[in-house]
């Protein structure tokens, strides 16, 4: 019996001694990355309070483990958040801060983030109403160099927006559709609806009513899959506006009215008071 016990203890000792202890702990990094990804989704959904909370949490976690790569990416996400919520000055501050953290990244991480600064800068310049020409030239040169697929999709959508500023509807549409293709392939569900919504907008502005309808229907499909309440309502409103583009039949007007009413119900169900009020104004003019 003693021999048996001794044998068991020996086996256990050898087993424990020979097992590989992990040399990398990622618990905090994983949570920080989850918060960062969630923040990006919340920005896409227009849920800005939740986005801010997740960005702040991701920032604190990334700081606690000295993750310069993630801190740089969080700065870039803050640029998007600030442009929508707090203003250009704050966005410029975050972009400048990104330079410090980028410089502290290792060589491989810097390669992965190459070009993202320029994309964010183009966004800021657009918000300041600068001419899009210089930004278009810069981003066109970067199309084949941005490695991270999320940012490549972001680049293409930004490029689409810049071409739209110049009323170059066909070029803008091509960029939005390329962004959608990237986001679909990489499964960035929260981004796809916005790509197609943007495509619908420029197609409508170009007078291509049928193609605009096709794009907004795809936007609806993906925004439903993403359970993005605000985007679903906006898609229905876009559908209504497209249908009212001339030539507009009585049937088109009826569909537009039904679509706007349904959008209002969706906004109301999501507690989106401001959008409900805007839709009421739209409906009053339509009826």
Buried (B, 14 or more C-beta within 10 A) or exposed (E): EEEEEEEEEEEEEEEEEEEEEEEEEEEBBEBBBBBBBBBBBBBBBBBBEBBBBBBBBBBEBBBEBEBBBBBBBBBBBBBBBBBBBBEBEBBBBBBEBBEEBBEEBEEEBBEBBBBBBBBBBBBBBBBEEEEBEEBBEBBEEBBEEBEBBBBBBBBBBBBBBBBBBEEBBEBBBBBBBBBBBBBBEBEBBBBBBBBBBBBBBBBBBBEBBEBBBBBBEBBBBBBBEBEBBBBBBBBBBBBBBBBBBEEBEEEBBEBBBBBBBBBBEBBBEBEBEEBBEBBEEBBEEEE
